[in-house]
Amino acid sequence: MKRVVVSALVALCVAQPAAQAVAQTVSDQCFALGDIAGQVASWRAHKKTRAQALNQAAYYYKDPSDREAVNAIIAKIYAPDAPHMTPDQASMAFTSECANRHKGQSASTQ
């Protein structure tokens, strides 16, 4: 009986984080947004057009909130007055911006 209970508890502990991970989207994950920004900066550096970037994003990001977040990144990186950033610079800038936004939101809800 103890083995069954222990096995069930272990299975529950392992399954819960996996279930939560499936439900998450990239739109609320700062490091994921930073990685995407780095990829978009790489596309721009390799002469991919904004339209090509939007098409590629639409192909890979089906969730509406994810697509909105990725399209916003593309809009910022491909803006006419935007500085040309390396993928590392873009990743750091967008990760930092997202983290600061989340920090501001959590401070205002307390």
C-alpha positions in Angstrom: 0.0 0.0 0.0 2.8 2.4 0.9 4.4 1.8 -2.5 1.2 2.7 -4.3 0.8 5.9 -2.3 4.5 6.9 -2.8 4.3 6.1 -6.5 1.1 8.2 -6.9 2.6 11.2 -5.0 5.8 11.0 -7.2 3.7 10.8 -10.3 1.6 13.8 -9.2 4.6 15.9 -8.4 6.2 15.2 -11.8 3.0 15.7 -13.8 2.0 19.0 -12.2 5.0 21.1 -13.5 4.6 19.5 -16.9 0.9 20.4 -17.1 1.7 24.0 -16.2 4.5 24.2 -18.8 2.1 23.1 -21.5 -0.4 25.9 -20.6 2.2 28.7 -20.7 2.7 30.8 -23.7 5.8 32.7 -24.8 4.0 36.0 -24.5 4.5 36.1 -20.7 8.0 34.6 -20.6 10.7 37.2 -20.6 13.5 34.9 -21.6 11.5 33.5 -24.4 10.7 36.9 -25.7 14.4 37.8 -25.5 15.3 34.7 -27.5 12.7 35.6 -30.1 14.1 39.1 -30.4 17.5 37.7 -30.9 16.2 35.5 -33.7 14.3 38.4 -35.3 17.5 40.6 -35.2 19.3 37.7 -36.9 16.7 37.7 -39.6 17.1 41.4 -40.2 20.9 41.1 -40.2 20.6 38.4 -42.9 18.4 40.7 -45.1 15.1 38.9 -44.4 12.3 41.4 -45.0 9.7 42.5 -42.4 7.0 40.6 -44.5 9.1 37.5 -44.5 9.6 37.8 -40.7 5.9 38.2 -40.1 5.1 35.2 -42.4 7.6 33.0 -40.5 6.2 34.1 -37.1 2.7 33.4 -38.3 3.8 29.9 -39.3 5.4 29.0 -35.9 3.3 31.0 -33.4 -0.3 30.0 -33.5 -1.5 31.3 -30.1 -3.0 34.8 -30.6 -1.2 36.3 -27.6 2.1 34.8 -28.7 1.6 36.1 -32.3 0.8 39.6 -30.9 4.0 39.6 -28.8 6.2 38.3 -31.7 4.6 40.8 -34.1 5.4 43.6 -31.6 9.0 42.5 -31.5 9.2 42.4 -35.3 7.7 45.9 -35.5 10.3 47.3 -33.1 13.3 45.6 -34.7 12.2 46.4 -38.2 11.1 50.0 -37.4 12.8 52.5 -39.8 14.5 54.4 -36.9 15.5 51.2 -35.0 19.2 50.7 -34.4 20.6 47.6 -36.0 21.3 45.3 -33.1 23.1 42.0 -32.9 21.1 39.0 -31.8 22.7 39.2 -28.3 21.9 42.9 -28.0 18.3 42.4 -29.0 17.9 39.5 -26.7 19.3 41.4 -23.7 17.2 44.5 -24.5 13.9 42.7 -24.9 14.5 40.5 -21.9 15.3 43.5 -19.7 12.3 45.5 -21.0 10.0 42.6 -20.3 11.4 42.0 -16.8 11.1 45.7 -15.9 7.5 45.7 -17.2 6.7 42.7 -15.0 8.4 44.2 -12.0 6.4 47.4 -12.4 3.2 45.4 -12.7 3.9 43.3 -9.6 4.8 46.5 -7.6 1.5 48.2 -8.6 -0.6 45.2 -7.5 0.8 45.1 -4.0 
